[in-house]
Amino acid sequence: MALLATGALLLSALPARAALFASVEILRPILERTLGHPALMRLDVVPDIYEGGYARISVYAQGAAAGGVRIDEMWIRLVGASFDPEELRRGTLKLLQVRDSGLFGRLNLNSIETFLKEQGTMKDVRLTLDEDMVIATGTLTLGGVPAQVRLKGLFQVYGEPEIYFHIHALAVNGLPVPFAVVARLEQQLNPVVDFRTWPVAFRIRSFRSTREGFVLSSQRDFAQTCNDCGGPPLRLAP
């Protein structure tokens, strides 16, 4: 009887501790902070049998932030994720390993305009799309004198956790800017978004323009859906 009583006490203590590290509640505040406190976030979590382990984590967020840019909708999927339990206790995510991961996001031009205005580099920024090209107009202070700037460029990804912006043409007060100056400006801008600062460094393989703005994806074909990422089903045309 004494042995049974002791075993019952041990068993009653273990699930409480294990549940702490395999529950939605311990992940929610950490993910909300990582995603910049989105307006809406839904979690679907399947815990694994060991401490700090999750068989699957699905996240859907509206208004999440990545590198200062607000993303209208974001889907995240992690399969076989293992986090450091000690870091979880401190309220941070330190990924030890992950078997598979996926990221999908949609953002519009207004979000990018807001981001550029908050940076303060260019004032009165206005963005338009020309197929995959982005055209930006605004006021830039050069040598203490405001100048009208027109910039045309393209967002590009290379299968790494970064998004780059390459300038194809730049004019100041209607005059084209030399390539050497454009190259230096590109170095200052890039990468415009860097997922290496996140606990999971998602590899971005597709960044395409749509009628509403842009779609980014860890899949090569951005038209592929990511229904298992969580949240409402995606409906995209190729």
Secondary structure by P-SEA (a helix, b strand, c coil): caaaaaaaaaaaaaaaaaaaacccccaaaaaaaaaccccbbbbbbbbccccccccbbbbbbcccccccccccbbbbbbccccccaaaaaacbbbbcccccccccccccaaaaaaaaaaaccccbbbbbbcccbbbbbbbbbcccbbbbbbbbbbbbbccccbbbbbbcccccccccccaaaaaaaaaaacccccccccccccccccccccccccccccccccccccccccccbbbbcc
